[in-house]
Amino acid sequence: MLRQVALMRNQVAALKAQLDKERAKVTSQNGGRLNTLASEYQNLLLDAGFAEDAYKAALTAMETTRIEASRKLRAWWWWKPRPRRKSPSIPSASTIWSRWRSSWCWRTALPRLVVATIQDHRD
């Protein structure tokens, strides 16, 4: 009977050793458990998903801005007429008229002003 008890103890010890070996397979190298590694992996996947969504949003905004700028540039340079420069030529009629009027005013108003000043000083 003593022999059977010793045999059973050896079997229990072998089973404990095998159980420890299986637990060692489940645990990671740094001592953490498999479920903590799985939760960290899920968190990393979630962070990667958020980063990917942010990247897609930034790419969409950049593309929209590029298209808008291209449209504005094209509308400015191709659809709106640019002012053309004219070479110097004969003055227009309004310029000639304003010069004649200015000349007439000085020729008539200046002598009148001089006469009025002289008459004012006589009194």
CNS distance restraints for C-alpha pairs under 8 A (distance, minus, plus):
assign (resid   1 and name CA) (resid   5 and name CA) 6.38 0.50 0.50
assign (resid   2 and name CA) (resid   6 and name CA) 6.32 0.50 0.50
assign (resid   3 and name CA) (resid   7 and name CA) 6.21 0.50 0.50
assign (resid   4 and name CA) (resid   8 and name CA) 6.10 0.50 0.50
assign (resid   5 and name CA) (resid   9 and name CA) 6.13 0.50 0.50
assign (resid   6 and name CA) (resid  10 and name CA) 6.22 0.50 0.50
assign (resid   7 and name CA) (resid  11 and name CA) 6.29 0.50 0.50
assign (resid   8 and name CA) (resid  12 and name CA) 6.12 0.50 0.50
assign (resid   9 and name CA) (resid  13 and name CA) 6.10 0.50 0.50
assign (resid  10 and name CA) (resid  14 and name CA) 6.11 0.50 0.50
assign (resid  11 and name CA) (resid  15 and name CA) 6.07 0.50 0.50
assign (resid  12 and name CA) (resid  16 and name CA) 6.11 0.50 0.50
assign (resid  13 and name CA) (resid  17 and name CA) 6.13 0.50 0.50
assign (resid  14 and name CA) (resid  18 and name CA) 6.15 0.50 0.50
assign (resid  15 and name CA) (resid  19 and name CA) 6.06 0.50 0.50
assign (resid  16 and name CA) (resid  20 and name CA) 6.09 0.50 0.50
assign (resid  17 and name CA) (resid  21 and name CA) 6.17 0.50 0.50
assign (resid  18 and name CA) (resid  22 and name CA) 6.27 0.50 0.50
assign (resid  19 and name CA) (resid  23 and name CA) 6.17 0.50 0.50
assign (resid  20 and name CA) (resid  24 and name CA) 6.12 0.50 0.50
assign (resid  21 and name CA) (resid  25 and name CA) 6.53 0.50 0.50
assign (resid  22 and name CA) (resid  26 and name CA) 6.58 0.50 0.50
assign (resid  23 and name CA) (resid  27 and name CA) 6.33 0.50 0.50
assign (resid  24 and name CA) (resid  28 and name CA) 7.73 0.50 0.50
assign (resid  26 and name CA) (resid  33 and name CA) 7.03 0.50 0.50
assign (resid  26 and name CA) (resid  34 and name CA) 6.18 0.50 0.50
assign (resid  27 and name CA) (resid  31 and name CA) 6.25 0.50 0.50
assign (resid  27 and name CA) (resid  32 and name CA) 6.00 0.50 0.50
assign (resid  27 and name CA) (resid  33 and name CA) 4.77 0.50 0.50
assign (resid  27 and name CA) (resid  34 and name CA) 5.73 0.50 0.50
assign (resid  28 and name CA) (resid  32 and name CA) 5.56 0.50 0.50
assign (resid  28 and name CA) (resid  33 and name CA) 6.20 0.50 0.50
assign (resid  28 and name CA) (resid  34 and name CA) 6.68 0.50 0.50
assign (resid  32 and name CA) (resid  36 and name CA) 6.59 0.50 0.50
assign (resid  32 and name CA) (resid  37 and name CA) 7.14 0.50 0.50
assign (resid  33 and name CA) (resid  37 and name CA) 6.57 0.50 0.50
assign (resid  34 and name CA) (resid  38 and name CA) 6.15 0.50 0.50
assign (resid  35 and name CA) (resid  39 and name CA) 6.18 0.50 0.50
assign (resid  36 and name CA) (resid  40 and name CA) 6.15 0.50 0.50
assign (resid  37 and name CA) (resid  41 and name CA) 6.07 0.50 0.50
assign (resid  38 and name CA) (resid  42 and name CA) 6.20 0.50 0.50
assign (resid  39 and name CA) (resid  43 and name CA) 6.22 0.50 0.50
assign (resid  40 and name CA) (resid  44 and name CA) 6.18 0.50 0.50
assign (resid  41 and name CA) (resid  45 and name CA) 6.16 0.50 0.50
assign (resid  42 and name CA) (resid  46 and name CA) 6.15 0.50 0.50
assign (resid  43 and name CA) (resid  47 and name CA) 6.17 0.50 0.50
assign (resid  44 and name CA) (resid  48 and name CA) 6.06 0.50 0.50
assign (resid  45 and name CA) (resid  49 and name CA) 6.16 0.50 0.50
assign (resid  46 and name CA) (resid  50 and name CA) 6.32 0.50 0.50
assign (resid  47 and name CA) (resid  51 and name CA) 6.13 0.50 0.50
assign (resid  48 and name CA) (resid  52 and name CA) 6.05 0.50 0.50
assign (resid  49 and name CA) (resid  53 and name CA) 6.19 0.50 0.50
assign (resid  50 and name CA) (resid  54 and name CA) 6.17 0.50 0.50
assign (resid  51 and name CA) (resid  55 and name CA) 6.07 0.50 0.50
assign (resid  52 and name CA) (resid  56 and name CA) 6.15 0.50 0.50
assign (resid  53 and name CA) (resid  57 and name CA) 6.17 0.50 0.50
assign (resid  54 and name CA) (resid  58 and name CA) 6.14 0.50 0.50
assign (resid  55 and name CA) (resid  59 and name CA) 6.14 0.50 0.50
assign (resid  56 and name CA) (resid  60 and name CA) 6.13 0.50 0.50
assign (resid  57 and name CA) (resid  61 and name CA) 6.15 0.50 0.50
assign (resid  58 and name CA) (resid  62 and name CA) 6.06 0.50 0.50
assign (resid  59 and name CA) (resid  63 and name CA) 6.08 0.50 0.50
assign (resid  60 and name CA) (resid  64 and name CA) 6.09 0.50 0.50
assign (resid  61 and name CA) (resid  65 and name CA) 6.09 0.50 0.50
assign (resid  62 and name CA) (resid  66 and name CA) 6.08 0.50 0.50
assign (resid  63 and name CA) (resid  67 and name CA) 6.14 0.50 0.50
assign (resid  64 and name CA) (resid  68 and name CA) 6.13 0.50 0.50
assign (resid  65 and name CA) (resid  69 and name CA) 6.06 0.50 0.50
assign (resid  66 and name CA) (resid  70 and name CA) 6.06 0.50 0.50
assign (resid  67 and name CA) (resid  71 and name CA) 6.07 0.50 0.50
assign (resid  68 and name CA) (resid  72 and name CA) 6.18 0.50 0.50
assign (resid  69 and name CA) (resid  73 and name CA) 6.03 0.50 0.50
assign (resid  70 and name CA) (resid  74 and name CA) 6.00 0.50 0.50
assign (resid  71 and name CA) (resid  75 and name CA) 6.00 0.50 0.50
assign (resid  72 and name CA) (resid  76 and name CA) 6.05 0.50 0.50
assign (resid  73 and name CA) (resid  77 and name CA) 6.18 0.50 0.50
assign (resid  74 and name CA) (resid  78 and name CA) 5.57 0.50 0.50
assign (resid  74 and name CA) (resid  79 and name CA) 7.23 0.50 0.50
assign (resid  75 and name CA) (resid  79 and name CA) 5.07 0.50 0.50
assign (resid  75 and name CA) (resid  80 and name CA) 6.59 0.50 0.50
assign (resid  76 and name CA) (resid  80 and name CA) 5.60 0.50 0.50
assign (resid  77 and name CA) (resid  81 and name CA) 7.76 0.50 0.50
assign (resid  77 and name CA) (resid  82 and name CA) 7.81 0.50 0.50
assign (resid  91 and name CA) (resid  95 and name CA) 6.02 0.50 0.50
assign (resid  91 and name CA) (resid  96 and name CA) 6.67 0.50 0.50
assign (resid  92 and name CA) (resid  96 and name CA) 6.52 0.50 0.50
assign (resid  93 and name CA) (resid  97 and name CA) 6.08 0.50 0.50
assign (resid  94 and name CA) (resid  98 and name CA) 6.11 0.50 0.50
assign (resid  95 and name CA) (resid  99 and name CA) 6.23 0.50 0.50
assign (resid  96 and name CA) (resid 100 and name CA) 6.24 0.50 0.50
assign (resid  97 and name CA) (resid 101 and name CA) 6.08 0.50 0.50
assign (resid  98 and name CA) (resid 102 and name CA) 6.01 0.50 0.50
assign (resid  99 and name CA) (resid 103 and name CA) 6.10 0.50 0.50
assign (resid 100 and name CA) (resid 104 and name CA) 6.07 0.50 0.50
assign (resid 101 and name CA) (resid 105 and name CA) 6.09 0.50 0.50
assign (resid 102 and name CA) (resid 106 and name CA) 6.35 0.50 0.50
assign (resid 103 and name CA) (resid 107 and name CA) 6.22 0.50 0.50
assign (resid 104 and name CA) (resid 108 and name CA) 6.14 0.50 0.50
assign (resid 105 and name CA) (resid 109 and name CA) 5.48 0.50 0.50
assign (resid 105 and name CA) (resid 110 and name CA) 7.74 0.50 0.50
assign (resid 106 and name CA) (resid 110 and name CA) 5.47 0.50 0.50
assign (resid 107 and name CA) (resid 111 and name CA) 6.99 0.50 0.50
assign (resid 108 and name CA) (resid 112 and name CA) 6.57 0.50 0.50
assign (resid 109 and name CA) (resid 113 and name CA) 6.06 0.50 0.50
assign (resid 110 and name CA) (resid 114 and name CA) 6.23 0.50 0.50
assign (resid 111 and name CA) (resid 115 and name CA) 6.18 0.50 0.50
assign (resid 112 and name CA) (resid 116 and name CA) 6.05 0.50 0.50
assign (resid 113 and name CA) (resid 117 and name CA) 6.12 0.50 0.50
assign (resid 114 and name CA) (resid 118 and name CA) 6.30 0.50 0.50
assign (resid 115 and name CA) (resid 119 and name CA) 6.21 0.50 0.50
assign (resid 116 and name CA) (resid 120 and name CA) 6.10 0.50 0.50
assign (resid 117 and name CA) (resid 121 and name CA) 6.36 0.50 0.50
assign (resid 118 and name CA) (resid 122 and name CA) 6.42 0.50 0.50
assign (resid 119 and name CA) (resid 123 and name CA) 6.84 0.50 0.50
